[in-house]
Structures are given as C-alpha cells and as structure tokens.
Amino acid sequence: MSLDGKIADAQRGAARFSSPADLAHLEAQVAAADGVLFGGGTLRAYGTTLSVRNPELLAQRRQRGQSDQPIQIVWSPSGHLNPKLRFFRQPVPRGLVTTSAGAEGWKTDQFQYIWTIPEDKTHPWDWVWVLAQLKQAGINTLALLGGGGLAADLLRCRCIHEVFITVCPLILGGTMAPTPVEGAGFLADLAPRLTLLSNQTVGDEVFLHYRVLSPA
Ligand SMILES: NC(=O)c1ccc[n+]([C@@H]2O[C@H](COP(=O)([O-])OP(=O)(O)OC[C@H]3O[C@@H](n4cnc5c(N)ncnc54)[C@H](OP(=O)(O)O)[C@@H]3O)[C@@H](O)[C@H]2O)c1
C-alpha cells in the first residue's frame, strides 16, 4: 500500500507501484501456500495472477510435496468474469468460489475446481464454512491477495490469521482509492487487533508482518 494507506489509485486499476523486492516477497508468500484467494474486483483490475517462477521456491514446494503452483482461487458471487482474461491462459490450477448462478457456464479448462456455496451461507458469506470446504480439498494454507472487499469479509468472520503489508514510498490520496480493508468497517472497540511479528526496511519500503489476535 501507499504511505497513505491506498492499495490502488482512484481509477482502481492494477497496483504496480511496489519494488522488485516487494514482488519477490509476494512471490515467496504465494509459494508458501497451498492456495491463493483473491476477489473478482482484483482479477478484473489485473487480468492475471502471480505464479511461482523462482526456481528455488519451486524446488522448495517440490521438497514439501506440494504441486508446483498453488491453486489460484477467485471469489466472485456473480461469476461475471471475462473468460478472455490472460488469467485463463496462465499455466496454473484455477478455482472459483461462487453462487449457483455464478457457477453457470464455466468449463473445466477455465476452472478446474468450482465451489458452489449454498444460498444460506452467502447472506452474509460464511467464510468459516467456506474455508472448511477448501480445507477438505487439501488447501490448508491460503494466501489472501486482496482486494479490500474480500479482506473486509474475511476479517468480519475472523478468518485472517496473519497480515503482511509493504508500505511504499508514494502518496495516492483521494476518497475513491481503495484501501486494504473496505466494507462497512469496524468500530474501534470491536476492531481486530494485531501484534507485530517483524519489520524490515529495504530501500524506501517497509515490510511489516503482523499476527491477528484472537478476540477477547
Ligand atoms: N496493492 C495491492 O496489493 C492490491 C492487491 C489486490 C487488489 N488491489 C486493488 O484492489 C482493487 C480491487 O478491490 P475490490 O475491493 O474492489 O475487489 P475485491 O476485494 O478483489 O473483490 C470484491 C468482491 O466483492 C464481491 N462483491 C461486491 N459487492 C458484493 C455484494 N453486494 N455482495 C456480495 N459480493 C459482493 C465481488 O463479487 P463479483 O465478482 O460478483 O462482482 C468481488 O468478488 C483494485 O483496484 C486492485 O488493484 C490492490
């Protein structure tokens, strides 16, 4: 995010303002996970996803008995995604978490895995239940790559355990630019609280790693 806490500019496009060091850090987090989860808004903004390419990270995955690429899972209740996006041609396993309407029309070469969530679990989304379904499919560690809409929903369900934030040296400003957590927000008394696990400075960026505390 920018120094003023924005994860994209006011046009809500892809955020490509971080350094190669941040991209390498992101790739390492992706490589550590069984699966990667991101929202439909993020896929529409980027059109692609980050695959693991670093040979050392690929070797570590093989040593751990993981497949070369984590499954890349999109959360899109509507399923309104453009099948022409480059994402659908990337050599990665793809999954979709959606509703029964959103699941319609997708082919197995586009999404190898589709989790159709029953209606009684989507008003609001019951992420504890959804993540249990992913776990049953062997996804024990999941990296959430944003955006703010999805992060807000998962935080609401207390489903985020750790947070990595890289503070980048630019100021985006504006009320239209998205932030790491969107949605209705939390009142301060009820807000998730975190403890700092590590901080590192590389060039002009600060890499922060927090653990989310369990509610009292
Ligand atoms: N700097 C970074 O590291 C970073 C990382 C990720 C994203 N971003 C930025 O974040 C922005 C995207 O974030 P975002 O918050 O817009 O999107 P998002 O969190 O990626 O996705 C939002 C999701 O919410 C769903 N949704 C929206 N309204 C809903 C409703 N009323 N009921 C149920 N579901 C609903 C959408 O579903 P549908 O698919 O059905 O519409 C969509 O899947 C982009 O600008 C991107 O560049 C930045």
The ligand as a Gaussian input file, in Angstrom:
#p B3LYP/6-31G(d) Opt

LIG

0 1
 N       -1.949000      -3.101000      -3.776000
 C       -2.277000      -4.362000      -3.668000
 O       -1.532000      -5.176000      -3.142000
 C       -3.621000      -4.843000      -4.169000
 C       -3.967000      -6.183000      -4.046000
 C       -5.203000      -6.598000      -4.503000
 C       -6.087000      -5.678000      -5.065000
 N       -5.715000      -4.395000      -5.161000
 C       -6.650000      -3.404000      -5.725000
 O       -7.909000      -3.540000      -5.102000
 C       -8.930000      -3.168000      -6.020000
 C       -9.972000      -4.278000      -6.031000
 O      -10.519000      -4.398000      -4.748000
 P      -12.075000      -4.539000      -4.510000
 O      -12.319000      -4.372000      -3.059000
 O      -12.756000      -3.646000      -5.489000
 O      -12.353000      -6.002000      -5.033000
 P      -12.082000      -7.474000      -4.440000
 O      -11.964000      -7.489000      -2.975000
 O      -10.976000      -8.085000      -5.250000
 O      -13.410000      -8.189000      -4.887000
 C      -14.620000      -7.746000      -4.357000
 C      -15.588000      -8.890000      -4.421000
 O      -16.764000      -8.499000      -3.740000
 C      -17.835000      -9.055000      -4.404000
 N      -18.994000      -8.213000      -4.105000
 C      -19.141000      -6.929000      -4.348000
 N      -20.321000      -6.481000      -3.901000
 C      -20.935000      -7.529000      -3.379000
 C      -22.174000      -7.728000      -2.750000
 N      -23.043000      -6.721000      -2.584000
 N      -22.479000      -8.949000      -2.306000
 C      -21.627000      -9.974000      -2.458000
 N      -20.434000      -9.819000      -3.049000
 C      -20.083000      -8.627000      -3.495000
 C      -17.482000      -9.021000      -5.868000
 O      -18.145000     -10.064000      -6.499000
 P      -18.415000     -10.134000      -8.073000
 O      -17.209000     -10.775000      -8.683000
 O      -19.608000     -10.999000      -8.131000
 O      -18.639000      -8.735000      -8.546000
 C      -15.991000      -9.268000      -5.826000
 O      -15.700000     -10.628000      -5.976000
 C       -8.261000      -2.960000      -7.356000
 O       -8.073000      -1.587000      -7.583000
 C       -6.900000      -3.638000      -7.188000
 O       -5.885000      -3.056000      -7.959000
 C       -4.507000      -3.952000      -4.738000

